[in-house]
């Protein structure tokens, strides 16, 4: 018996190691980060840790695993007090490095709506209002660096500034944000290489600065990497109607050409000093290489750059895996090859010379390198299914479901089942999954017509309003039914996510569904009290037509369905039709009596681990992509 026990004990670590090695690289490196910086008593409000948390946030979005969110929240809660005060933060230092963590506070507010995170973000916004500037409006990198703009500062400040402006309706900020990029490109871009110098001194007095141009001497890889990441992150929330968006895209495209040219053709990597790969002592550097992979892959995925840049990014990523990534005997993934620091001026004085950059120490598991690797890995992993819905659009209805509330600023906003809504009520996780399959997400605020539906491949109607929820309730009328059915017949995919009796409109919705052989019953099952989640469980049988990976799902307070041809049951439980589908002309209809795919039950924060709603959402989007009419 003792021999058997010994064998089992020896087997467990080996089994764990094998399982860990099957995980995507983003999750494996996130595990390293969460191990290295698990001690919240040592938490610091620093850009290094902020960008690590940014990477872990992206892993959370990719997995729907609560452990990633909890790690982020626990870390930040060690720094942010109940009143929004920030441990270790000093506004009067006016350093852009301290702005970066504001992004994490914003994310936590957007998810939890806890006021302390809003107040923390407000402190950071107040700093930017008073941040010293150059004569033409550029932020100084730090108060003690008079008149200096560094490329690093664009990443530290502008994504937060953009996300804050987007979230809290600070519309006048966007021109200022764009001008930071316009100014640094004007002053620091080299017309010959297209690369940007690390820093620019408007006073032209620093020893590192050229007395005529104010520029530093070299193109430091990580500085251009920070700058590239800043551009692609800002574009996510920068208004499409703002004329300066086109300027940002032009800047990104010019930069991408330079990044591509400076990539080492043999290894796919980028050097510490970008334009001097053969100079004595120069070396491929991990963090810059990961940053360029992230920026190019994301920009190409989002359509900011031509799709051809994916090849550049993928080659760079393989180079990173080949040269810098290792797994130790415990199964922990480590990242080698990151230069610890790079700066200009200060004490001891950094003169910005080539020899200075070569002297800086290269280290293992540096936070900046690990963070950039996680971000790059997530972007490469997001390419796996990108072709499935490439060029297609999924529209969520905000006409039949159009509830309003006041946000923390007092502005009335449309909410409930919105793509960018990260609260329990939102569809941000669902939208992320659609994006992973190549779909663009949009919102239809008007009544559906054959014209506006023609722009979409998928149209989602979710939880139509009742007067108790929206005094200005709009019902699905015959003219809407005609438009929707005509669109489905030509190849559209209609997804109906209803609610149970008393919480949604049935009469008009059922008139639409009757066209496809479906009817919602005026009932409600799977009622759940408190945390008795098992009463909301439904088990999916082997071989289900839609759900290939999800085996156990959580669906509470659900209306069941009746089906007749052309509709069929896609999931039946205890004799009740839970999900129905139909083929109608060239199109497809999917219906379930619950909003189901909203964040509360897909982002992993609430449900026990044995429920697989996140996997079910992936299965559905994959199935919808497979139903798209052939070109």
C-alpha positions in Angstrom: 0.0 0.0 0.0 2.8 2.4 0.8 4.3 1.9 -2.6 1.0 2.7 -4.3 0.7 5.9 -2.2 4.2 7.0 -3.2 3.5 6.5 -6.8 0.3 8.6 -6.6 2.1 11.4 -4.7 4.9 11.4 -7.3 2.4 11.4 -10.2 0.4 14.4 -9.0 3.1 17.1 -9.6 4.0 15.5 -13.0 0.3 15.5 -14.0 0.0 19.2 -12.9 3.1 20.1 -14.9 1.8 18.4 -18.1 -1.6 20.2 -17.7 0.1 23.6 -17.2 2.2 23.0 -20.4 -1.0 22.5 -22.4 -2.2 26.0 -21.5 -1.8 28.9 -23.8 1.4 31.0 -23.3 -0.6 34.0 -22.0 -2.0 31.9 -19.1 1.3 30.3 -18.3 3.1 33.6 -18.1 0.2 35.1 -16.1 0.7 32.3 -13.6 4.3 33.4 -13.3 3.3 37.0 -12.7 0.7 36.0 -10.1 3.4 34.0 -8.3 6.1 36.6 -8.5 3.8 39.5 -7.3 1.3 37.7 -5.0 2.3 39.6 -1.9 -0.1 42.5 -1.8 1.7 43.9 1.3 4.5 44.9 -1.2 2.0 46.3 -3.7 3.2 49.5 -5.4 1.3 52.2 -7.5 3.8 51.9 -10.3 3.6 51.6 -14.1 5.5 48.3 -14.0 2.8 46.6 -12.0 0.1 48.5 -13.8 1.1 47.0 -17.2 1.3 43.6 -15.6 -2.3 43.9 -14.3 -3.2 45.2 -17.8 -1.9 41.9 -19.2 -3.7 39.8 -16.6 -7.0 41.7 -17.4 -6.7 40.6 -21.0 -6.2 37.0 -19.9 -9.3 37.3 -17.8 -11.3 38.5 -20.8 -9.9 35.5 -22.8 -10.8 32.9 -20.3 -13.7 34.1 -18.1 -11.7 32.8 -15.1 -12.4 34.7 -11.9 -8.9 34.1 -10.5 -7.4 36.7 -12.8 -10.0 39.4 -11.9 -9.6 38.6 -8.2 -5.8 38.9 -8.4 -6.2 42.4 -10.1 -8.8 43.5 -7.5 -6.8 42.3 -4.5 -3.7 44.0 -5.7 -5.4 47.3 -6.3 -7.4 47.1 -3.1 -4.1 47.1 -1.2 -3.4 50.5 -2.7 -6.8 52.2 -3.0 -8.6 53.2 0.2 -12.4 53.3 0.8 -12.3 57.0 0.1 -10.4 56.6 -3.2 -7.1 57.7 -1.7 -4.0 56.0 -3.3 -1.2 54.6 -1.2 2.2 56.0 -2.3 0.7 58.3 -4.9 1.8 61.9 -4.9 0.1 64.2 -7.4 2.6 67.0 -6.9 5.4 64.8 -8.4 3.6 65.2 -11.7 5.1 62.1 -13.2 3.2 60.4 -16.1 4.5 57.1 -14.8 1.9 57.4 -12.0 -1.0 57.8 -14.5 -0.8 54.3 -16.0 -2.4 52.4 -13.0 -5.4 54.7 -13.4 -6.4 52.4 -16.2 -6.8 49.5 -13.7 -8.8 51.7 -11.3 -11.1 52.6 -14.3 -11.6 49.0 -15.3 -12.5 48.0 -11.7 -15.0 50.9 -11.5 -16.5 49.8 -14.9 -16.9 46.3 -13.6 -18.0 46.8 -10.0 -19.3 50.4 -10.0 -17.6 50.9 -6.6 -17.2 54.6 -6.0 -13.7 54.3 -4.5 -12.3 53.3 -7.9 -14.0 56.2 -9.5 -12.5 58.6 -7.0 -9.0 57.1 -7.5 -9.4 57.6 -11.3 -10.5 61.1 -10.6 -7.3 61.8 -8.7 -5.3 60.8 -11.7 -7.4 62.9 -14.1 -6.9 65.9 -11.8 -3.1 65.4 -12.2 -3.4 65.6 -16.0 -5.3 68.8 -15.7 -2.4 70.4 -13.9 0.5 68.4 -15.6 3.2 70.8 -16.7 3.3 71.2 -20.5 5.7 72.4 -23.2 4.8 75.7 -25.0 3.0 73.8 -27.7 0.9 71.7 -25.3 2.9 68.5 -24.8 2.9 66.8 -21.3 6.3 66.9 -19.5 7.3 63.4 -18.7 7.9 64.5 -15.1 7.9 67.8 -13.2 11.6 67.5 -12.5 12.3 66.9 -16.3 11.6 70.4 -17.4 10.2 70.7 -20.9 10.9 67.0 -21.8 8.6 64.7 -23.7 9.5 61.0 -23.7 7.9 58.3 -25.8 7.3 56.2 -22.7 5.0 58.9 -21.4 2.5 58.5 -24.3 1.7 54.9 -23.0 1.7 56.0 -19.4 -0.9 58.8 -19.9 -2.8 58.6 -23.1 -4.7 55.3 -22.9 -5.9 56.2 -19.4 -6.8 59.8 -20.6 -8.8 58.3 -23.5 -10.6 55.7 -21.4 -11.5 58.3 -18.8 -12.8 60.7 -21.4 -14.8 57.9 -23.0 -16.3 56.7 -19.8 -17.1 60.0 -18.2 -18.1 62.0 -21.3 -15.0 64.3 -21.2 -15.4 64.9 -24.9 -13.1 68.0 -25.0 -10.2 65.8 -24.0 -9.9 63.9 -27.3 -8.3 66.7 -29.3 -5.7 67.1 -26.5 -5.0 63.3 -26.5 -4.5 63.3 -30.3 -2.2 66.3 -30.1 0.2 64.5 -27.7 0.9 62.0 -30.5 0.9 64.7 -33.2 3.4 66.8 -31.2 5.8 64.0 -30.4 5.8 62.7 -34.0 6.5 66.3 -35.2 9.4 66.7 -32.9 10.9 63.2 -32.5 10.3 61.3 -35.8 13.3 60.7 -37.9 12.4 61.2 -41.6 15.0 58.7 -42.8 14.1 55.7 -40.7 10.6 56.6 -39.6 11.5 55.7 -36.0 11.2 58.1 -33.1 14.0 59.2 -30.8 13.6 58.3 -27.2 13.1 61.9 -25.9 12.8 65.5 -26.9 13.8 68.5 -24.8 12.0 71.6 -25.7 14.5 73.7 -23.8 17.5 72.1 -25.7 19.5 72.5 -22.5 19.9 68.9 -21.4 23.3 67.3 -22.0 21.6 64.4 -23.7 19.8 66.7 -26.1 21.0 67.9 -29.5 21.5 71.7 -29.1 19.7 72.3 -32.4 16.8 69.8 -32.3 16.5 69.0 -28.6 16.4 65.3 -29.5 18.2 62.4 -27.8 20.7 60.4 -29.8 19.2 57.0 -30.2 16.1 54.9 -31.2 15.6 52.9 -28.0 13.5 49.8 -28.8 11.3 49.8 -25.7 10.5 53.6 -26.0 9.2 53.0 -29.6 7.4 49.9 -28.2 5.6 51.9 -25.5 4.6 54.5 -28.2 3.3 51.8 -30.5 1.2 50.2 -27.8 -0.2 53.6 -26.8 -1.4 54.3 -30.3 -3.3 51.1 -30.7 -4.8 51.3 -27.2 -6.0 54.9 -27.6 -7.7 54.0 -30.9 -10.0 51.5 -29.1 -12.0 54.3 -27.5 -11.1 57.3 -29.6 -14.4 58.6 -31.3 -14.8 57.6 -35.0 -16.4 61.0 -35.7 -13.4 63.0 -34.4 -11.4 64.3 -37.3 -8.1 63.7 -35.5 -8.7 59.9 -35.5 -7.5 59.9 -39.1 -4.3 61.6 -38.0 -3.7 59.0 -35.4 -4.2 56.2 -37.9 -1.8 57.9 -40.3 0.8 58.1 -37.5 0.3 54.5 -36.7 0.7 53.4 -40.3 3.9 55.4 -40.7 5.3 53.9 -37.5 4.4 50.4 -38.6 6.4 50.7 -41.7 9.4 51.7 -39.7 8.9 48.9 -37.2 8.7 46.4 -40.0 11.9 47.7 -41.6 13.8 47.4 -38.3 12.7 43.8 -37.6 15.7 41.4 -37.8 14.9 39.3 -40.9 16.6 36.1 -39.4 15.1 36.0 -35.9 12.1 38.2 -36.3 13.2 40.2 -33.2 14.0 43.8 -32.6 17.2 45.2 -31.1 17.9 47.3 -28.1 18.9 50.1 -30.4 16.6 49.6 -33.4 18.7 51.0 -36.2 22.1 49.5 -35.3 21.7 45.7 -35.3 25.3 45.1 -36.3 26.9 47.6 -33.8 29.2 46.1 -31.2 27.3 45.0 -28.1 23.8 45.5 -29.5 21.3 42.6 -28.8 17.7 41.5 -29.5 15.6 42.8 -26.6 12.6 40.9 -25.2 10.3 43.7 -24.0 10.5 45.8 -27.2 10.0 42.7 -29.4 6.9 41.7 -27.4 5.5 45.3 -27.5 5.9 45.4 -31.3 4.2 42.0 -31.7 1.3 43.3 -29.5 0.9 46.6 -31.4 1.1 45.1 -34.9 -1.1 42.1 -34.2 -3.8 44.1 -32.4 -3.7 46.9 -35.0 -4.1 44.4 -37.9 -6.8 42.5 -36.1 -8.8 45.7 -35.4 -8.3 47.0 -39.0 -6.0 49.9 -38.0 -3.3 48.3 -40.2 -3.3 46.1 -43.3 -3.7 42.4 -42.5 -0.2 41.8 -43.9 1.2 43.0 -40.6 0.0 39.8 -38.9 2.8 38.0 -40.6 5.3 40.4 -39.2 3.8 40.0 -35.7 3.7 36.2 -35.9 7.3 36.0 -37.0 8.3 38.3 -34.1 6.3 36.2 -31.6 7.9 33.0 -32.7 11.3 34.7 -32.3 10.4 35.6 -28.8 9.4 32.0 -28.0 12.6 30.7 -29.5 15.0 33.0 -27.8 13.6 34.3 -24.6 11.0 31.9 -23.1 12.1 29.0 -20.9 10.3 26.6 -18.6 12.0 25.6 -15.4 11.9 22.4 -13.5 8.8 23.4 -11.5 6.8 24.2 -14.7 7.1 28.0 -14.2 7.5 29.9 -17.5 10.2 32.5 -17.4 11.2 35.4 -19.7 14.8 36.3 -20.3 16.3 39.2 -22.2 14.6 42.3 -20.9 16.7 45.4 -20.2 15.9 46.6 -16.7 15.7 50.3 -17.3 16.3 53.0 -19.9 16.1 56.7 -19.3 17.6 60.2 -19.9 19.2 62.6 -17.4 18.6 62.1 -13.7 21.1 60.9 -11.1 23.4 59.3 -11.9 23.2 61.1 -15.2 22.1 59.1 -18.3 23.5 60.7 -21.4 21.4 58.8 -24.0 24.5 57.6 -25.8 24.8 54.2 -27.5 27.2 53.0 -24.8 24.7 54.1 -22.1 22.0 51.8 -23.5 24.5 48.9 -23.8 25.5 49.3 -20.1 22.0 48.9 -18.7 21.5 45.5 -17.1 19.5 42.7 -18.9 17.4 40.7 -16.5 15.1 37.7 -16.1 11.4 38.1 -15.3 11.3 41.8 -15.4 7.8 43.1 -14.9 7.8 45.2 -18.1 8.9 42.2 -20.2 6.5 39.8 -18.6 3.6 42.2 -19.1 4.5 42.8 -22.7 4.8 39.1 -23.3 1.3 38.4 -21.8 -0.2 41.2 -24.0 1.5 39.9 -27.1 0.5 36.3 -26.4 -3.2 37.2 -25.9 -3.2 39.1 -29.2 -1.6 36.1 -31.1 -4.1 33.7 -29.4 -6.9 35.9 -30.5 -6.0 35.3 -34.2 -6.9 31.6 -34.0 -10.5 31.9 -35.1 -10.3 35.4 -36.7 -11.2 34.3 -40.2 -14.5 32.7 -39.1 -16.5 35.9 -39.1 -14.0 38.3 -40.7 -15.7 41.2 -42.3 -19.0 40.4 -40.7 -21.0 42.5 -38.2 -23.1 41.5 -35.2 -25.7 44.1 -34.2 -27.4 44.1 -30.8 -30.8 45.8 -30.6 -31.2 48.9 -28.5 -34.6 49.8 -29.9 -36.9 47.2 -28.4 -34.6 47.0 -25.3 -33.7 50.5 -24.4 -33.6 51.1 -20.7 -32.0 54.2 -19.3 -30.3 55.3 -16.1 -28.1 58.0 -14.7 -24.4 57.2 -14.4 -22.0 58.5 -11.8 -21.6 61.8 -13.6 -25.4 62.4 -13.6 -25.8 61.9 -17.3 -28.6 59.7 -18.6 -27.3 56.8 -20.6 -28.7 53.8 -22.3 -27.8 50.6 -20.5 -28.4 46.9 -20.1 -26.9 44.4 -22.6 -24.5 46.8 -24.3 -21.2 45.7 -25.8 -19.0 48.1 -23.8 -20.8 47.6 -20.6 -18.6 45.7 -18.1 -21.0 45.5 -15.2 -23.1 42.4 -14.5 -25.7 43.6 -16.9 -23.4 44.1 -19.9 -22.3 42.2 -22.9 -18.6 43.1 -22.9 -17.5 39.4 -22.5 -19.9 38.3 -25.2 -18.6 41.0 -27.5 -15.0 40.0 -26.8 -15.8 36.5 -27.9 -17.5 37.7 -31.1 -14.4 39.9 -31.8 -12.2 36.8 -31.4 -14.2 35.2 -34.2 -13.6 38.2 -36.5 -17.0 39.9 -36.0 -17.3 43.6 -35.6 -19.8 44.6 -32.9 -22.4 47.3 -33.4 -25.6 48.6 -31.8 -28.9 49.3 -33.6 -30.7 52.2 -31.9 -33.4 52.5 -34.6 -36.2 50.2 -35.6 -34.9 47.3 -37.8 -35.4 47.8 -41.5 -34.2 45.8 -44.5 -31.7 48.6 -45.1 -30.1 48.9 -41.7 -30.1 45.1 -41.2 -28.4 44.6 -44.5 -25.2 45.8 -42.8 -25.3 42.9 -40.3 -24.8 39.2 -40.5 -26.1 38.6 -36.9 -28.9 40.6 -35.2 -29.5 40.1 -31.5 -32.8 40.9 -29.9 -32.5 40.7 -26.1 -35.2 41.0 -23.4 -37.7 43.4 -25.1 -38.9 46.1 -22.8 -42.1 46.2 -20.8 -43.6 49.5 -19.5 -42.4 48.8 -15.9 -38.8 48.9 -17.2 -39.2 51.6 -19.9 -42.2 54.0 -20.1 -41.3 54.6 -23.7 -41.7 50.9 -24.6 -41.4 50.1 -28.3 -43.0 46.8 -29.5 -42.2 44.6 -32.4 -44.8 45.6 -34.9 -45.8 43.9 -38.3 -43.5 46.3 -40.2 -40.6 45.2 -38.0 -41.5 41.5 -38.4 -41.6 41.9 -42.2 -38.1 43.5 -42.2 -36.6 40.9 -39.9 -38.0 37.9 -41.7 -37.0 39.2 -45.1 -33.5 39.7 -43.8 -33.3 36.2 -42.3 -34.5 34.7 -45.5 -31.6 36.3 -47.4 -29.1 34.8 -45.0 -29.2 36.8 -41.8 -28.9 35.2 -38.4 -31.4 36.2 -35.7 -30.5 35.5 -32.1 -33.4 36.0 -29.6 -32.5 36.1 -25.9 -35.7 36.6 -24.1 -36.6 36.6 -20.4 -39.1 34.8 -18.2 -42.7 35.7 -17.6 -43.1 39.1 -15.9 -39.7 40.3 -17.0 -40.1 40.6 -20.8 -42.5 41.2 -23.5 -44.0 38.1 -25.0 -47.0 38.9 -27.2 -45.3 40.9 -29.9 -42.1 38.9 -29.8 -44.0 35.6 -30.2 -45.6 37.0 -33.4 -42.2 37.4 -34.8 -41.0 33.9 -33.7 -44.2 32.3 -35.1 -42.7 33.0 -38.5 -40.0 30.5 -37.7 -42.1 27.9 -35.9 -41.2 29.0 -32.3 -43.2 30.3 -29.4 -42.1 31.2 -25.9 -44.3 29.7 -23.2 -45.6 32.1 -20.5 -43.7 30.3 -17.8 -40.5 30.4 -15.6 -38.3 27.5 -14.5 -34.9 27.1 -12.9 -35.6 29.6 -10.1 -32.6 30.1 -8.0 -32.5 31.4 -4.4 -29.3 33.1 -3.3 -26.3 31.0 -4.1 -28.1 27.7 -4.6 -26.6 27.7 -8.1 -27.3 24.0 -8.8 -31.0 24.7 -9.1 -30.1 26.7 -12.2 -28.0 23.9 -13.8 -28.7 22.3 -17.1 -26.5 19.5 -18.4 -25.8 19.4 -22.1 -25.8 15.9 -23.7 -23.0 14.5 -25.7 -23.2 15.4 -29.4 -25.2 18.6 -29.0 -25.5 20.4 -32.4 -24.3 23.8 -30.9 -22.4 23.2 -27.6 -19.3 21.1 -28.4 -17.3 22.1 -25.3 -19.7 23.3 -22.6 -21.2 20.4 -20.6 -22.9 22.1 -17.7 -24.5 25.6 -18.0 -26.3 27.9 -15.6 -29.6 29.4 -16.8 -32.0 30.7 -14.2 -35.6 31.9 -14.3 -36.0 30.8 -17.9 -39.0 30.7 -20.3 -39.3 27.5 -22.2 -40.4 27.1 -25.9 -42.8 25.3 -28.1 -41.5 24.4 -31.6 -43.0 23.4 -34.9 -41.4 23.1 -38.3 -39.1 24.6 -39.4 -37.9 25.0 -35.8 -36.4 22.1 -33.8 -35.1 21.8 -30.3 -31.4 22.4 -29.9 -31.5 21.6 -26.2 -34.2 19.8 -24.2 -34.1 19.3 -20.4 -36.7 17.3 -18.5 -39.1 17.4 -21.4 -38.8 21.2 -21.8 -37.4 22.9 -24.9 -34.7 25.2 -23.6 -33.2 26.3 -26.9 -34.7 26.3 -30.3 -33.2 26.8 -33.8 -34.6 27.1 -37.2 -33.4 27.4 -40.8 -35.4 29.9 -42.7 -34.5 30.5 -46.3 -30.7 31.1 -46.3 -30.8 32.3 -42.7 -30.8 30.9 -39.2 -32.7 31.6 -36.0 -31.6 30.8 -32.4 -33.9 31.4 -29.4 -33.6 30.9 -25.7 -35.8 32.3 -22.9 -33.1 34.1 -21.0 -30.6 36.9 -21.7 -28.0 34.3 -20.6 -24.8 35.6 -22.1 -24.5 38.8 -20.0 -21.5 39.3 -17.9 -22.9 38.1 -14.6 -22.9 34.6 -16.0 -20.0 34.7 -18.5 -17.2 36.7 -17.0 -16.6 34.0 -14.3 -16.8 36.3 -11.2 -20.0 34.9 -9.8 -20.5 31.3 -10.8 -18.7 28.2 -9.4 -16.0 26.7 -11.6 -18.1 23.7 -12.7 -20.5 25.9 -14.7 -19.3 26.6 -18.3 -21.3 29.6 -19.5 -18.2 31.2 -20.9 -17.5 28.0 -23.0 -21.1 28.0 -24.0 -20.9 31.5 -25.3 -17.8 30.5 -27.4 -19.7 27.5 -28.7 -22.6 29.6 -29.8 -20.5 32.2 -31.6 -18.5 29.4 -33.3 -21.8 27.8 -34.4 -23.2 31.1 -35.7 -20.0 31.6 -37.7 -20.5 28.1 -39.2 -24.1 29.0 -40.3 -23.0 32.0 -42.3 -24.1 31.6 -45.9 -21.2 30.6 -48.2 -19.9 33.5 -50.3 
